């Protein structure tokens, strides 16, 4: 078209909010111009093309900046589209009276072609804008979905319970770290396998029943045992729901809760109740027997012996009941301490005197050594006596007959260190980390049928924490145990 009209510059004006704006131009200076729709341009918009010999006679040109007017002298106006949404092609030349009536005639013929091209360009622009908007919305929604996916994955990965997803055939498609830890395996070692491979053989019927329920759209909850990589068993509660895709059964979503610790604690509680009942019943039966014998008479020496046995058995009951009460206070956090200056040697002697009958019955010698200039402790005397009673009672109980128990007290940094050492059966290495836990008893104590409730060291540890001190246990099985307790010094 440029070759036909020989114009120097051209631009297309399009109606926009009462004015005409440039939508295409051959020179960048025209691209930013805005044209007021005065009488001349309104006449062009009615459908009449016109050649302008000198633009300086046109008001619309006089509105433009000098540098814009310097680009043209004559102009040819060709209407492309009538109102509304009018469009005009403007061709310019620096020569005055360059455009003639012949140019007008040619322009009228070319106008439909230019109008069609403009319409296509507008359609392309609109489609591109719609595509860009759609792309922006898709990108935004994709980012939102990715965020939701990442958040959901973070929740699943950080859950304390095991989470698994199976396909319609029962194979594991996803396992979170908690489930992998239960089995002692990596997720890669589990994915693709069936839960049957990790279930205790005696519990497979439960697994199959739950799977059938989910196939029929029902959820299921049951207790089972899983086998870890080292073949150890873990007690768990499994809660599972079916999942569907396109209306068809696609597998299960399963939450697995490790209850081994809870089950172990429940068993320990049951064992404790049985042991405590036995510990209470035995001295009570003996006490009743002694009371019956006293009632039946006997020599003065016999009656004195009966009274001694009766007192010892009642003391056993008192100590056990006292342990139970203290353990309850420690568990509930209601134990209180009265911290005052405390003399350790006299306190140790008091504890030794209390366990003397127990030591004599087993022919165990208790020896006590104290540093001469021992500091006063900042402690609760009765609570510290209770600690030593429990430690000495255990030391005697687990010592071999005709053996010794040694107590030493010495100054330590900012406090006093008390050691209670026996040469008895000791504590197995695997039991040491748990020996101060509530209700816990070492395996060799149970095997040797040594009576006890499993709360002695739990009480000692709880009291020492309350006294702002600490307890440490050193033991070698079949050689003996040394327990260190530290209390702060009185300042």
Steps between C-alpha positions, in 0.01 A plus 500: 500500500795731569621452143156586364452820699867591543430637849784563745315412819165346587298425812159362588267685740235316696214646702550468876289679764416800280848548357706326235816313600775351285489120486767455229761729345810498281672761717534468879425868555140450380447198728437708814282772349135556591263685259192691602195424288420844365291582194762394245553152645128453562444567126760236411331251734177533299675311218660764278874487418677830456841631385637789708743726313635668816447360850555840657142585400360203698413573869573141606860537380539832674428317830813285454853584611733679253722194461193301387390768253858511363460143372232593244375776275222330301279206601251253358211390724330167419202379712532129578201449725205723588375586846468351749852369544615710204849460347694727261817446296720811482784519241744794516764662280740787550414651160210747488200392285657160448175304523248543216149386409658197335644401838154536648348269239772238554460532873129426476583175320768397751298596806312163533830312489652720769179479706510120475863495608415731791215275605728196492765687698239601760374144518855373543564757773179403680580129473856559619371700796252224581774240463731701726222535757428129480871417531527727803197332660637154419842590643339646812277196549793267433703683764208473743464128433876454538489687830207287618682186389822606673311590816312170498824311440668693784216405735518134397879490525504660847215296652583306815274217383578275209313587178475269201308495172435176314378432147200287406714185522616582852855600408650795685527811280604745772643469852603789724817501714312411820371175346846419365645549850248256645625235258867599536525538123530780244188602302667363185522156661126503574333662196371244251459229765185375670432573870465122541878474473541713814211360705537235771382165356247458782338835409458445124133407546435845652673662203294301248172576679576873505592491129167334413314769695673777306419326172135542600543868585539466877779635719675277753698532825686213664806413705780299345873432516751609240837336446801727463812426301665338802185281546400680822128558552328838528144524630294747297144620447404519133221731376424477127248648256436407135592741221334530161591631154230560238257315725711182514684358802865616473651383828524621859630783712633356826616664825717279723554600864785344695358392838788276608610745770146537627440125492833445675405754767162332550672165548742660743209652693331162518824335615547778755151452643563127529840555664370771733210278603743220574735735687210619717339160548817318613589723800133532586461121516812475714377780727166327548680176581720675758191663655332158525811352663516788748137446582571130562762582765849345510812573696628853551783439249254368242265794548793741459596324176140511375484876573827561319379310191164678516668842519734419209215383280290806580805715420524328161138590433556857614802544272315356200194717558726802544672418167162477328390838638827670399489347150146636462609849606797494260276387214245776568765766567358568848808408703632792709844557650618704796861588422708572815862446616533121528768296675585205277680265749213500752253452216695197371517349850123540533444315171744222599317451829167463315627224268706323769244217551496433123881496489529272805248255357723460193828536694602800292747743658441873439810720517493881491790738433471879501746771410600676828413855391180409316286797402141544607253423224222734390229236491182352643607263777204261491508474121873429503447234771239343269757497216758323717242254636410397147864475390608301808195273483578422135872450573420249775229328297725443199814412700611145562476379863794588726608776263546872563344830398723808503386861538734791437432873532742763371510861397446562131496819297231720657343199672526163672534167320363185665587156359319178589691193378405134514665183368186320398340378177540833317283632217514365142633754249178501297296587810713795618332768281157404637575397859375830650174487301174450681415130565815381319687197636827357372479161332736331746292625795193334354693185407636469855149554642619792711199683641444866410253743345720676243444850640800536736743664257213689335436661840871571554533666160182705549606622845853588386363716219276676753800557728686662207744210499559197281545123502741288295516119485806288423459124494655181368286188497610241759751745651294770665354848477609848610245779514616861522269770635600866510336777702591870504691637798352755739650843439 
